[in-house]
Amino acid sequence: MRDISRDPTPQPGDQIHQPGHPFDGFTVISVYTRAQAIADGVLADASTGDLAEVSAQHFPGVHVAMTAAVFALIEQAVASPKHANDCRGVWHDILHMSRAAPCASGRVGACSASSSLAPAASACTP
């Protein structure tokens, strides 16, 4: 049997034993980790490269990533000749709003939620 204290990542066949958790009692059938998603390009790592300083400013001590779709929107904003955007500025705006908008909406607990956003590769390097 696997020692979960040394390897906490669930593996196929593991059973979830967390009372109160919505998946308590379920058996894991597949695992796709954050590291795999970053390696596959599904997520972009915003805790390294050009965006690391901005990510750390908004979420200190948190590993921040964004979906490839969000990164594509950032690239589109930067490429727009109508505005003088840069990757760091657009990312700053997104992270600021990820904290400010939930608070303004009155959603309980949303103000402290961490963002799960991330980039791929272009004029901005993650």
Phi, psi and omega in degrees: 000142183285140178275101184295334179293333179266334180223084186285351180290122180300146178240153176307133182099339177294149174253137180281124178237079179221090180307135181092341179282140183300339181255015179303129179091350179280154176259132179290128179252339181203149180228131175227106187277164176300318179299320177295319180296322177293315179297326180280347182087006177287322173244151174244135183281117180258010179262005176225170177071206185300333187265355185301314183297318180293317179299315180294329178296320184271325182226072182300134177078004181250135176282113186257136177221161176226159178289158177299328179294320177295318179297322177298323177293322177297314179300319179297318179296320180291324182283344183294123180287347181286339185229153178261063181272151168230162185303313183297320180293317179294317179298319176302313180299317180297313181294321178299313182289333178294338177261322185283317184298313178298325179294318181292331182282348179082011179290121182295131177082348184287336184293335180255003181294140178276151180274142177241069181245162176191156182253167177253259179203136178181221178297332175261139174244127180290000000 
